[in-house]
Amino acid sequence: MNLNAIYVQSPECLLENMDGELLLYNPINTTTLHLNGSSAVVWDLCDGKQTIESIIESLQEAFPDQSDQIAADVEAVITDLVSQAALVEASQ
């Protein structure tokens, strides 16, 4: 994964909080994804301004005891959201 890539939320996607559960609905491919807490944070940070590397660094600073796992987790979440067309590369 290119850590200098910048991703943005697909404008078609809708994030709903249903009884404490975060659900991301994509009407283009009619999928609904459940976002756990860490996935929701990554989703929020994909604002079209931050690189993947800067997202990882921010989270590693906030959670230093989990810094070894954060990079892999962020990459996995972004890969999953891109495959579901919920995130798109900002340059596209």
C-alpha positions as CSV (number, residue, x, y, z in Angstrom):
1,M,0.0,0.0,0.0
2,N,1.2,3.5,-0.9
3,L,1.5,5.3,2.4
4,N,1.5,8.6,0.6
5,A,-1.9,8.0,-0.8
6,I,-4.7,10.2,0.3
7,Y,-8.3,8.8,0.5
8,V,-11.6,10.5,0.8
9,Q,-15.0,9.2,1.8
10,S,-17.3,8.4,-1.1
11,P,-19.9,11.2,-1.1
12,E,-22.6,8.6,-1.8
13,C,-22.0,6.7,1.4
14,L,-24.2,7.4,4.4
15,L,-23.0,6.8,8.0
16,E,-25.8,6.0,10.5
17,N,-25.7,5.5,14.2
18,M,-28.3,2.9,15.0
19,D,-28.5,2.2,18.7
20,G,-24.8,2.7,19.2
21,E,-23.9,0.7,16.1
22,L,-22.2,2.5,13.2
23,L,-23.5,1.4,9.8
24,L,-22.0,2.6,6.6
25,Y,-24.4,2.3,3.6
26,N,-23.2,2.5,0.1
27,P,-26.2,3.0,-2.3
28,I,-24.0,2.4,-5.4
29,N,-23.4,-1.2,-4.6
30,T,-26.1,-1.6,-2.0
31,T,-23.8,-2.7,0.7
32,T,-24.0,-2.0,4.4
33,L,-20.9,-2.2,6.5
34,H,-20.7,-2.3,10.3
35,L,-17.8,-0.1,11.5
36,N,-16.3,-0.9,14.9
37,G,-14.8,2.0,16.9
38,S,-11.3,1.8,15.3
39,S,-12.7,1.5,11.8
40,A,-14.9,4.5,12.4
41,V,-11.9,6.6,13.5
42,V,-10.0,5.6,10.3
43,W,-13.2,6.5,8.3
44,D,-13.3,9.9,9.9
45,L,-9.6,10.5,9.3
46,C,-9.9,9.8,5.6
47,D,-10.9,13.4,4.9
48,G,-9.0,13.9,1.6
49,K,-6.2,15.9,3.4
50,Q,-4.2,13.3,5.3
51,T,-2.0,10.6,3.9
52,I,-2.2,7.0,5.1
53,E,1.2,7.6,6.8
54,S,-0.1,10.7,8.7
55,I,-3.2,8.8,9.8
56,I,-1.0,6.0,11.1
57,E,1.3,8.4,12.9
58,S,-1.6,10.3,14.5
59,L,-3.1,7.0,15.9
60,Q,0.3,5.8,17.0
61,E,0.8,9.0,19.0
62,A,-2.7,8.7,20.5
63,F,-2.3,5.0,21.3
64,P,1.5,4.3,21.9
65,D,0.9,1.0,23.6
66,Q,-0.7,-0.3,20.4
67,S,1.7,1.3,17.9
68,D,3.0,-2.0,16.5
69,Q,-0.4,-3.1,15.4
70,I,-1.8,0.2,14.2
71,A,-0.2,0.4,10.8
72,A,-1.5,-3.1,9.8
73,D,-5.0,-2.3,11.1
74,V,-5.2,1.1,9.3
75,E,-4.1,-0.5,6.1
76,A,-6.6,-3.4,6.5
77,V,-9.5,-1.0,7.2
78,I,-8.6,1.3,4.2
79,T,-8.2,-1.7,1.9
80,D,-11.6,-3.0,3.0
81,L,-13.3,0.3,2.6
82,V,-11.7,0.9,-0.8
83,S,-12.9,-2.6,-2.0
84,Q,-16.4,-1.7,-0.9
85,A,-16.2,1.7,-2.8
86,A,-16.7,3.6,0.5
87,L,-13.3,5.3,0.1
88,V,-11.7,6.6,-3.1
89,E,-8.3,8.0,-3.7
90,A,-8.4,11.8,-3.5
91,S,-6.7,12.3,-6.8
92,Q,-9.4,10.3,-8.7
